[in-house]
Amino acid sequence: MLIKPTKALTVYQPWASLIAQKLKKNETRSWRTKYRGPLAIHAAIGMPKEAKAFCPEVARIIGVNPYSGSHWYYLEQHSDVMGGFGQILATCNLVDCVQVIDEEPGIFALLENGKYIDGPELLFGDYRPGRYVWILDNIKKLPKPVAVKGKQGLWNWYMDSV
C-alpha cells in the first residue's frame, strides 16, 4: 500500500505547542511558499536562546503559575498542555501565505491582504515588513505526539505511524 506523504514544518518550542493549542494560528517565516494544503506541525528538538527567553511571557499568557523561571519547568510540568521536542504535535491546513507590508512594533502588523494582526498573535511571530505569514486553519492537536526527526523547510512526513 502506497502512503501519501503530508507536508510538515518544524517549528521551535514554545511556538509549536502554541499552534497545537490553537493559540497561534499564523506562522511567520522569511520565505514564501506556494504550497497550500495539509500540514503537520513538528516541534524542533532544540530551543534557541530567544525561545527560552520567551517562555515566561508564554507561561503568563496561557496561565501557567507559578513559573519557576526555567523553560524546562514550563515545558516539563505542563507537557499535557504543551507537548515535547522532536515530535509531530498537530496537523492543520495551510490556507494562505501573505507578506507583511507594515508594522507598528507591539501594536499591529499590516498584511498585503489588508488584514491586521494584533494582540497575542502579534507576540507569537516575527511580523517585520518583508516577512511572510503562513495562515493556518483547522488545527488539530494529535492525541499522542509522534516522535520524528525534523528537517528545515517543508518536508514530507509519512503518517503511517499515526
ChimeraX attribute file (.defattr): number of C-alpha atoms within 10 A of each C-alpha:
attribute: neighborCount
match mode: 1-to-1
recipient: residues
	/A:1	3
	/A:2	5
	/A:3	8
	/A:4	11
	/A:5	13
	/A:6	16
	/A:7	21
	/A:8	24
	/A:9	21
	/A:10	22
	/A:11	25
	/A:12	17
	/A:13	27
	/A:14	25
	/A:15	23
	/A:16	27
	/A:17	27
	/A:18	19
	/A:19	26
	/A:20	25
	/A:21	19
	/A:22	17
	/A:23	16
	/A:24	21
	/A:25	20
	/A:26	22
	/A:27	22
	/A:28	20
	/A:29	18
	/A:30	12
	/A:31	13
	/A:32	15
	/A:33	15
	/A:34	7
	/A:35	13
	/A:36	15
	/A:37	13
	/A:38	18
	/A:39	24
	/A:40	26
	/A:41	26
	/A:42	31
	/A:43	30
	/A:44	24
	/A:45	16
	/A:46	12
	/A:47	15
	/A:48	9
	/A:49	8
	/A:50	8
	/A:51	16
	/A:52	16
	/A:53	13
	/A:54	16
	/A:55	22
	/A:56	18
	/A:57	13
	/A:58	19
	/A:59	19
	/A:60	12
	/A:61	11
	/A:62	12
	/A:63	10
	/A:64	16
	/A:65	10
	/A:66	10
	/A:67	15
	/A:68	11
	/A:69	13
	/A:70	12
	/A:71	19
	/A:72	12
	/A:73	14
	/A:74	23
	/A:75	20
	/A:76	13
	/A:77	12
	/A:78	14
	/A:79	12
	/A:80	9
	/A:81	16
	/A:82	21
	/A:83	26
	/A:84	24
	/A:85	24
	/A:86	21
	/A:87	21
	/A:88	31
	/A:89	26
	/A:90	26
	/A:91	23
	/A:92	21
	/A:93	17
	/A:94	24
	/A:95	15
	/A:96	18
	/A:97	24
	/A:98	19
	/A:99	22
	/A:100	24
	/A:101	17
	/A:102	16
	/A:103	16
	/A:104	12
	/A:105	13
	/A:106	12
	/A:107	12
	/A:108	17
	/A:109	21
	/A:110	19
	/A:111	22
	/A:112	15
	/A:113	11
	/A:114	10
	/A:115	10
	/A:116	15
	/A:117	17
	/A:118	14
	/A:119	10
	/A:120	13
	/A:121	17
	/A:122	18
	/A:123	18
	/A:124	21
	/A:125	15
	/A:126	18
	/A:127	29
	/A:128	18
	/A:129	15
	/A:130	16
	/A:131	18
	/A:132	25
	/A:133	25
	/A:134	21
	/A:135	18
	/A:136	23
	/A:137	18
	/A:138	13
	/A:139	22
	/A:140	17
	/A:141	20
	/A:142	16
	/A:143	9
	/A:144	12
	/A:145	18
	/A:146	17
	/A:147	15
	/A:148	16
	/A:149	15
	/A:150	22
	/A:151	14
	/A:152	10
	/A:153	13
	/A:154	16
	/A:155	16
	/A:156	15
	/A:157	20
	/A:158	13
	/A:159	12
	/A:160	9
	/A:161	8
	/A:162	10
